[in-house]
Amino acid sequence: MRHTFAFLFTLLAGSVLAQKAVYIEYDYIHPTNTRIGYIGINNDTVFQGKKFVKIKGATPCVIRLMNYNQEALQAKGVLHKGTNLDSVSSANFSSFFSTTLGLIAPSVGINFSNILPKSRGQAKVRNAIPVDMAPLYPNFELLAPPTENQENALVKYDTLIRGKLSDIGRWKMLLNRLNQLRYNTSFEAAETKQRCVLLLGTLTSDAAVALKDEVKAQKAVQLLARENAEYLRFALLSFEKEVANAPRGAAEVVDEYELAKENIKEYQKYINSNTEEDLRQVMEQIRVGYQSILNNPFESHLTMIIDERTDILQLNTYRLSNENQKNAGKMVQSQPFFVKTSGNVAILNSVGIGLIRFKEPIETYFVNASKIVGTPSDQVLPSISFYLHFVSRGQGALKLGGHFGVGIPLSESKSINFQFGPTLTIGRQNGICLNFGMVAGRVSRLGGGLRVGDIYTAATTLPIVTRYEWGYQIGLSFNVATLLKR
């Protein structure tokens, strides 16, 4: 369907006979800056200062949505036909922004199990540290046992483990803030991307550049997760060995080792065989979120066809369904564009029943005792009528116009009649038409100057002539377009 609209739009730009296309620039953040224009046959766009859409017949319409977060929002265009303008309400933008500003997309943190760490042997010394995001890579040289007393070793390993877990906590906080920004709908495109780069700068000074290349970023994420997970396991292993070799001495020394044992139990909850994968997931989601914001065009296009029966083009914006989002599927913004059709008169067709009465009574003639006798026929003739209406445009439920119609009598005489006069339409879509006025139809009358009551002795039948006469008509008909739509 969308390809069809695009094809029609292309034809419109190159064909002299086609209608002009409507072009709407809608700024999601600043709706008051919305511009309405028209694309001519030379692909030139002329904007108008008016706040309504003017069409002529069926017209393609392209809506360009700017400052539009494609990851968080979905827009739909709705064409209202015959809707009361007062019934269309716009969202309260201030309350909407205050709500979304407080919306926090929960981060995906580290979910460590309680499996005890597996030993990888003695601490390794890394000589080659990658340049990209170097501050995030651990320094394994720090894990070498200190030359001082054993109490200093306990403090050292405890401090190293706490420091690295604090670093990982900051990664989680960064991911949380990045998700908030990723699904935020209150910042302009430029500001969103600028904030994203600044966030990555809190990770390392070169993270925004290093994570921009997808291939290099994936390799860096895997290496970061592996190095930091091994660092934590080696540090914990060293800490456990120092505690296991606790000396027997003064009471205060024993207390320090008992405290160290308690700390080890807490660290074992977070450092295990799953640590590397959990770290990789956190860093990978940081990478994906960052690249998603950078690659988000913050722009979308919506195409549709506006026909001449449309009163309102309404642009509704909804929250995308997302398991990490609250209020998914809820409409957050609604913007109406009022439609006006060129000209002040609408043309429509209807079909119905018309009742006809001629000015002079209709009679059937015969001869009785050499005298012409006239017997009255049905004075009101029903007919199936087809109407062409000219009705004033507007939003009201009652509109006044005119009609021209053709009727086929349901009586024995099948001579068509012609009807014209005023019309009153009922309904915002002109669904019901009340027609009344004049009628011109063929009627059989006495010929040869004869009248009812005259003496007629000729051997031939009475001379009868058929002629058009004026009369009156009233009818009820229904809009063909409305019937087909139902």
C-alpha positions as CSV (number, residue, x, y, z in Angstrom):
1,M,0.0,0.0,0.0
2,R,2.8,2.4,0.9
3,H,4.5,1.7,-2.4
4,T,1.2,2.5,-4.2
5,F,1.1,5.9,-2.5
6,A,4.7,6.6,-3.4
7,F,4.0,5.7,-7.0
8,L,1.0,8.0,-7.1
9,F,3.1,10.7,-5.6
10,T,5.7,10.3,-8.4
11,L,3.0,10.5,-11.0
12,L,1.7,13.6,-9.4
13,A,5.1,15.4,-9.8
14,G,5.4,14.6,-13.4
15,S,1.9,14.9,-14.8
16,V,0.3,18.2,-15.7
17,L,-3.2,16.6,-15.3
18,A,-2.5,15.3,-11.8
19,Q,-3.6,17.2,-8.7
20,K,-0.9,18.9,-6.6
21,A,0.4,17.0,-3.6
22,V,0.1,18.2,-0.1
23,Y,3.4,18.4,1.8
24,I,3.4,18.8,5.6
25,E,6.5,19.4,7.7
26,Y,5.5,18.5,11.3
27,D,8.0,19.1,14.1
28,Y,7.2,16.7,16.9
29,I,9.0,18.7,19.6
30,H,7.7,22.1,18.3
31,P,4.2,21.5,16.7
32,T,3.7,25.3,16.4
33,N,6.5,25.3,13.7
34,T,4.5,23.1,11.4
35,R,4.5,24.1,7.8
36,I,1.9,23.2,5.1
37,G,3.0,23.3,1.4
38,Y,2.1,22.0,-2.0
39,I,4.3,20.2,-4.5
40,G,4.0,21.4,-8.1
41,I,4.5,19.6,-11.3
42,N,8.2,20.7,-11.3
43,N,8.8,19.2,-7.9
44,D,9.0,22.6,-6.3
45,T,7.4,23.1,-2.9
46,V,5.5,26.3,-2.1
47,F,4.6,26.8,1.6
48,Q,1.6,28.8,2.7
49,G,1.1,30.6,6.0
50,K,-2.4,29.1,6.5
51,K,-3.0,26.3,9.1
52,F,-5.3,24.2,7.0
53,V,-4.9,21.8,4.1
54,K,-6.5,22.7,0.8
55,I,-7.2,20.0,-1.8
56,K,-8.9,19.4,-5.1
57,G,-10.3,15.9,-5.5
58,A,-8.2,12.9,-4.3
59,T,-4.7,14.3,-3.4
60,P,-1.6,12.5,-2.3
61,C,-0.2,13.8,1.0
62,V,3.3,13.4,2.4
63,I,3.9,14.2,6.1
64,R,7.5,14.7,7.1
65,L,8.0,14.1,10.9
66,M,11.0,15.9,12.3
67,N,12.6,15.5,15.7
68,Y,10.8,12.2,15.8
69,N,12.3,9.4,17.8
70,Q,11.7,6.3,15.7
71,E,12.7,3.9,18.5
72,A,10.1,5.3,20.9
73,L,7.2,6.5,18.7
74,Q,4.9,5.3,16.0
75,A,2.8,7.7,14.0
76,K,-0.5,7.0,12.2
77,G,-2.6,9.2,10.0
78,V,-6.4,9.1,10.3
79,L,-8.8,10.6,7.8
80,H,-12.0,11.8,9.4
81,K,-15.0,12.3,7.1
82,G,-17.8,14.5,8.4
83,T,-16.4,14.8,11.9
84,N,-17.4,17.7,14.1
85,L,-14.2,19.8,14.5
86,D,-15.0,20.4,18.2
87,S,-14.7,16.7,18.9
88,V,-11.0,16.6,18.0
89,S,-8.9,17.3,21.0
90,S,-5.1,17.8,21.0
91,A,-2.9,16.3,23.7
92,N,-1.6,18.5,26.5
93,F,2.0,18.8,25.4
94,S,3.3,20.2,28.8
95,S,1.9,17.3,30.7
96,F,3.2,14.8,28.1
97,F,6.7,16.1,28.4
98,S,6.6,16.2,32.2
99,T,5.6,12.5,32.1
100,T,8.2,11.4,29.6
101,L,11.0,13.3,31.3
102,G,10.4,11.2,34.4
103,L,10.3,7.9,32.5
104,I,13.2,5.7,33.2
105,A,13.9,2.7,31.0
106,P,15.3,0.0,33.4
107,S,18.8,-1.0,32.6
108,V,19.9,-4.6,32.0
109,G,22.5,-5.0,34.8
110,I,24.7,-7.8,35.8
111,N,22.8,-10.9,37.1
112,F,25.5,-12.9,38.9
113,S,24.8,-16.3,40.3
114,N,26.3,-17.9,43.5
115,I,28.6,-20.3,41.7
116,L,32.1,-20.3,43.3
117,P,34.9,-19.0,41.0
118,K,37.1,-21.3,39.1
119,S,40.8,-21.0,39.5
120,R,42.8,-19.9,36.5
121,G,46.2,-20.3,38.2
122,Q,48.5,-17.5,39.3
123,A,47.9,-13.9,38.3
124,K,48.9,-13.1,34.7
125,V,50.8,-10.0,33.6
126,R,49.4,-8.3,30.5
127,N,52.1,-6.5,28.5
128,A,50.0,-5.4,25.5
129,I,46.9,-3.3,26.3
130,P,44.7,-2.2,23.4
131,V,44.7,1.5,22.7
132,D,40.9,1.8,22.3
133,M,39.2,2.5,25.7
134,A,42.5,1.7,27.5
135,P,41.3,2.9,30.9
136,L,38.7,0.2,31.0
137,Y,41.2,-2.6,30.7
138,P,42.6,-3.9,34.0
139,N,46.2,-3.8,35.0
140,F,47.2,-7.4,36.0
141,E,50.5,-6.2,37.4
142,L,48.6,-4.9,40.4
143,L,47.7,-8.5,41.3
144,A,51.3,-9.4,42.2
145,P,51.7,-10.2,45.9
146,P,53.0,-7.3,47.9
147,T,56.4,-7.6,49.6
148,E,55.1,-6.1,52.8
149,N,53.4,-8.1,55.6
150,Q,50.3,-10.2,55.0
151,E,47.9,-7.7,56.5
152,N,48.8,-5.3,53.7
153,A,48.1,-8.0,51.2
154,L,44.6,-8.4,52.5
155,V,43.9,-4.7,52.2
156,K,45.4,-4.6,48.7
157,Y,43.2,-7.4,47.2
158,D,40.1,-6.2,49.0
159,T,40.7,-2.7,47.6
160,L,41.4,-3.9,44.1
161,I,38.2,-6.0,44.0
162,R,36.0,-3.2,45.4
163,G,37.5,-0.8,42.9
164,K,36.8,-3.0,39.9
165,L,33.2,-3.8,41.0
166,S,32.7,0.0,41.4
167,D,33.8,0.4,37.8
168,I,31.3,-2.2,36.7
169,G,28.6,-0.4,38.7
170,R,29.4,2.8,36.8
171,W,29.0,0.9,33.5
172,K,25.5,-0.2,34.7
173,M,24.6,3.4,35.6
174,L,25.8,4.6,32.2
175,L,23.6,1.9,30.5
176,N,20.7,3.1,32.5
177,R,21.1,6.7,31.5
178,L,21.7,5.7,27.9
179,N,18.5,3.8,27.8
180,Q,16.7,6.8,29.2
181,L,18.1,8.9,26.5
182,R,17.5,6.3,23.8
183,Y,13.7,6.3,24.5
184,N,13.4,10.0,25.3
185,T,10.9,12.0,23.2
186,S,11.4,15.4,24.7
187,F,14.8,16.3,23.2
188,E,15.5,17.5,19.7
189,A,17.6,15.2,17.5
190,A,20.8,17.3,17.8
191,E,20.6,17.6,21.5
192,T,19.9,13.8,21.9
193,K,23.0,12.9,19.9
194,Q,25.1,15.4,21.7
195,R,24.0,14.1,25.1
196,C,24.8,10.6,23.9
197,V,28.4,11.5,23.0
198,L,28.8,13.2,26.3
199,L,27.6,10.2,28.2
200,L,30.1,7.9,26.4
201,G,32.8,10.4,27.4
202,T,32.2,9.6,31.0
203,L,33.2,6.0,30.2
204,T,36.5,7.0,28.6
205,S,37.6,9.9,26.5
206,D,37.8,7.9,23.3
207,A,34.8,5.6,23.9
208,A,32.5,7.7,21.6
209,V,35.0,7.1,18.7
210,A,35.9,3.5,19.6
211,L,32.3,2.3,19.8
212,K,31.3,4.1,16.6
213,D,32.7,1.4,14.3
214,E,30.5,-1.7,14.7
215,V,33.1,-4.3,13.9
216,K,35.9,-2.9,16.1
217,A,33.4,-2.2,18.9
218,Q,32.2,-5.8,19.0
219,K,35.8,-7.0,19.3
220,A,36.6,-4.4,22.0
221,V,33.5,-5.4,24.0
222,Q,34.5,-9.1,24.0
223,L,38.0,-8.3,25.0
224,L,36.9,-5.9,27.8
225,A,34.6,-8.5,29.2
226,R,37.2,-11.3,29.1
227,E,40.0,-9.2,30.7
228,N,37.9,-7.7,33.5
229,A,36.3,-11.1,34.3
230,E,39.7,-12.8,34.6
231,Y,41.1,-9.9,36.6
232,L,38.3,-10.3,39.1
233,R,38.7,-14.0,39.4
234,F,42.5,-13.8,39.9
235,A,42.1,-11.0,42.5
236,L,39.5,-13.1,44.4
237,L,41.7,-16.2,44.2
238,S,44.7,-14.3,45.6
239,F,42.5,-12.8,48.3
240,E,41.3,-16.3,49.3
241,K,44.8,-17.7,49.5
242,E,45.9,-14.9,51.7
243,V,43.0,-15.5,54.1
244,A,43.6,-19.3,54.0
245,N,47.1,-18.7,55.3
246,A,46.0,-16.6,58.2
247,P,48.5,-16.5,61.0
248,R,47.6,-17.3,64.6
249,G,48.3,-14.3,66.7
250,A,46.7,-11.5,68.6
251,A,43.0,-11.1,68.8
252,E,42.9,-8.0,66.7
253,V,44.7,-9.8,63.9
254,V,42.2,-12.7,64.0
255,D,39.3,-10.2,63.8
256,E,40.8,-8.8,60.5
257,Y,40.9,-12.2,59.0
258,E,37.3,-13.0,60.0
259,L,36.2,-9.7,58.4
260,A,38.1,-10.7,55.2
261,K,36.3,-14.0,55.2
262,E,32.9,-12.2,55.3
263,N,34.0,-10.0,52.4
264,I,35.0,-13.0,50.4
265,K,31.6,-14.6,50.8
266,E,30.0,-11.4,49.4
267,Y,32.4,-11.2,46.4
268,Q,31.7,-14.9,45.6
269,K,28.1,-13.9,44.9
270,Y,29.3,-11.7,42.0
271,I,32.5,-13.3,40.7
272,N,32.0,-16.7,39.0
273,S,32.1,-18.5,35.7
274,N,29.3,-16.3,34.3
275,T,31.0,-13.0,35.0
276,E,32.5,-12.7,31.5
277,E,29.2,-13.2,29.7
278,D,27.4,-10.8,32.0
279,L,30.0,-8.1,31.5
280,R,29.9,-8.7,27.8
281,Q,26.1,-8.2,27.8
282,V,26.3,-4.9,29.6
283,M,29.0,-3.5,27.4
284,E,27.3,-4.9,24.3
285,Q,24.1,-3.1,25.2
286,I,26.0,0.1,25.8
287,R,27.4,-0.3,22.3
288,V,24.1,-1.1,20.7
289,G,22.3,1.8,22.5
290,Y,25.0,4.3,21.5
291,Q,25.0,3.2,17.8
292,S,21.2,3.2,17.8
293,I,21.0,6.8,18.9
294,L,23.7,7.9,16.4
295,N,22.0,6.0,13.5
296,N,18.5,7.2,14.4
297,P,17.5,9.7,11.7
298,F,14.9,11.3,14.1
299,E,12.8,11.7,11.0
300,S,10.0,9.8,9.4
301,H,7.6,10.1,6.4
302,L,4.0,9.2,6.3
303,T,2.0,9.0,3.0
304,M,-1.7,8.8,2.3
305,I,-4.4,10.0,0.0
306,I,-6.8,12.7,1.1
307,D,-10.1,12.7,-0.8
308,E,-12.7,15.4,-1.1
309,R,-14.9,14.0,1.6
310,T,-12.2,14.4,4.2
311,D,-12.8,17.1,6.9
312,I,-9.8,16.4,9.1
313,L,-6.4,14.8,8.7
314,Q,-5.4,13.7,12.2
315,L,-1.8,12.7,13.1
316,N,-1.7,10.5,16.1
317,T,1.5,9.4,17.8
318,Y,1.8,6.3,20.0
319,R,4.4,4.7,22.3
320,L,6.0,1.7,20.6
321,S,5.4,-1.6,22.4
322,N,8.6,-2.4,24.2
323,E,9.1,-4.7,27.2
324,N,11.3,-2.0,28.9
325,Q,8.8,0.7,28.4
326,K,5.8,1.7,30.4
327,N,2.6,3.0,28.7
328,A,3.4,1.0,25.5
329,G,0.7,1.6,22.9
330,K,-0.6,4.7,24.6
331,M,-1.3,7.8,22.4
332,V,0.9,10.6,23.5
333,Q,0.2,13.3,21.0
334,S,-2.6,14.2,18.5
335,Q,-2.5,16.9,15.9
336,P,-5.4,17.7,13.6
337,F,-5.0,19.3,10.2
338,F,-8.3,20.8,8.9
339,V,-9.1,20.1,5.2
340,K,-10.8,22.4,2.8
341,T,-11.8,21.4,-0.7
342,S,-11.4,23.9,-3.5
343,G,-14.7,25.6,-4.4
344,N,-17.8,26.3,-2.4
345,V,-20.0,23.6,-3.9
346,A,-19.8,19.8,-3.7
347,I,-21.4,17.6,-6.4
348,L,-22.9,14.3,-5.4
349,N,-25.3,11.6,-6.7
350,S,-28.2,10.0,-5.0
351,V,-31.0,7.6,-5.8
352,G,-34.5,7.3,-4.2
353,I,-38.2,7.7,-4.6
354,G,-39.9,10.8,-6.0
355,L,-43.6,11.6,-5.8
356,I,-45.0,13.6,-8.7
357,R,-48.2,15.6,-9.2
358,F,-49.0,17.5,-12.3
359,K,-50.7,20.9,-12.3
360,E,-53.7,19.6,-14.3
361,P,-55.4,16.3,-13.1
362,I,-54.5,13.2,-15.1
363,E,-57.5,11.5,-16.7
364,T,-58.4,8.4,-18.7
365,Y,-60.8,9.2,-21.6
366,F,-63.6,7.2,-23.3
367,V,-67.0,7.7,-25.0
368,N,-70.3,6.9,-23.3
369,A,-73.6,7.5,-25.2
370,S,-71.7,9.7,-27.7
371,K,-70.4,11.8,-24.9
372,I,-66.7,12.1,-23.9
373,V,-66.2,11.1,-20.3
374,G,-63.0,11.6,-18.3
375,T,-62.1,9.3,-15.4
376,P,-59.5,10.6,-12.9
377,S,-56.3,8.5,-12.7
378,D,-53.8,8.4,-9.8
379,Q,-52.9,12.0,-9.2
380,V,-49.7,11.3,-7.3
381,L,-47.3,9.2,-9.3
382,P,-44.3,7.5,-7.6
383,S,-41.1,7.1,-9.6
384,I,-37.6,5.8,-9.1
385,S,-35.5,8.9,-9.3
386,F,-31.8,9.5,-9.9
387,Y,-30.4,12.9,-8.8
388,L,-27.4,15.1,-9.4
389,H,-27.0,17.5,-6.4
390,F,-25.1,20.7,-6.0
391,V,-24.6,21.2,-2.2
392,S,-22.7,23.9,-0.3
393,R,-19.6,22.6,1.5
394,G,-19.4,22.8,5.2
395,Q,-19.3,20.9,8.5
396,G,-22.9,21.3,9.4
397,A,-25.5,18.4,9.7
398,L,-27.9,20.3,7.4
399,K,-26.9,21.8,4.1
400,L,-28.9,23.5,1.4
401,G,-28.4,22.9,-2.3
402,G,-30.1,22.1,-5.5
403,H,-30.7,19.1,-7.7
404,F,-31.5,17.9,-11.2
405,G,-33.1,14.5,-11.5
406,V,-34.6,12.0,-13.8
407,G,-37.5,9.8,-12.7
408,I,-39.0,6.6,-14.1
409,P,-42.7,6.3,-13.1
410,L,-43.8,3.1,-11.4
411,S,-47.2,3.4,-13.2
412,E,-48.1,1.9,-16.6
413,S,-46.7,4.9,-18.3
414,K,-42.9,4.5,-18.4
415,S,-42.2,7.9,-19.8
416,I,-39.4,9.5,-17.9
417,N,-39.7,12.9,-16.2
418,F,-37.3,15.6,-15.3
419,Q,-37.1,17.1,-11.9
420,F,-35.3,20.1,-10.5
421,G,-35.4,22.4,-7.5
422,P,-33.8,22.8,-4.0
423,T,-32.4,20.1,-1.9
424,L,-31.8,19.8,1.8
425,T,-29.1,17.2,2.8
426,I,-29.0,15.6,6.2
427,G,-25.9,14.3,7.9
428,R,-22.3,15.5,7.8
429,Q,-21.6,13.2,4.8
430,N,-24.8,14.3,3.0
431,G,-26.2,10.9,3.4
432,I,-29.9,11.7,3.1
433,C,-31.4,14.2,0.6
434,L,-34.8,15.8,0.7
435,N,-35.8,17.0,-2.7
436,F,-38.7,19.2,-3.8
437,G,-39.5,21.6,-6.7
438,M,-40.8,21.3,-10.2
439,V,-41.2,18.4,-12.6
440,A,-41.6,18.2,-16.4
441,G,-43.2,15.0,-17.8
442,R,-45.2,13.6,-20.6
443,V,-48.9,13.5,-20.1
444,S,-51.8,12.1,-22.3
445,R,-54.5,14.7,-23.2
446,L,-57.5,14.9,-25.5
447,G,-56.5,16.2,-28.9
448,G,-58.4,17.9,-31.8
449,G,-59.7,20.6,-29.5
450,L,-62.0,18.2,-27.7
451,R,-62.9,18.5,-24.0
452,V,-64.6,16.2,-21.5
453,G,-68.4,16.5,-22.0
454,D,-68.2,17.1,-25.7
455,I,-70.4,15.0,-28.1
456,Y,-68.2,12.6,-30.1
457,T,-70.0,10.6,-32.9
458,A,-67.0,9.8,-35.2
459,A,-66.3,6.2,-35.9
460,T,-62.6,6.6,-35.0
461,T,-61.2,6.4,-31.6
462,L,-60.7,9.5,-29.5
463,P,-57.7,11.6,-30.6
464,I,-55.1,11.4,-27.8
465,V,-51.9,13.5,-27.8
466,T,-48.9,13.3,-25.5
467,R,-47.2,16.5,-24.4
468,Y,-44.9,17.8,-21.6
469,E,-46.6,19.6,-18.8
470,W,-45.4,21.1,-15.5
471,G,-46.0,19.7,-12.1
472,Y,-44.7,19.5,-8.6
473,Q,-42.4,16.9,-7.0
474,I,-41.1,15.9,-3.7
475,G,-38.6,13.0,-3.0
476,L,-36.3,11.2,-0.6
477,S,-33.0,9.9,-1.9
478,F,-29.7,8.6,-0.5
479,N,-26.1,9.5,-1.3
480,V,-24.6,6.9,-3.6
481,A,-21.1,7.4,-2.2
482,T,-22.3,6.9,1.4
483,L,-24.2,3.7,0.4
484,L,-21.2,2.3,-1.3
485,K,-19.0,3.2,1.7
486,R,-21.2,1.2,4.0
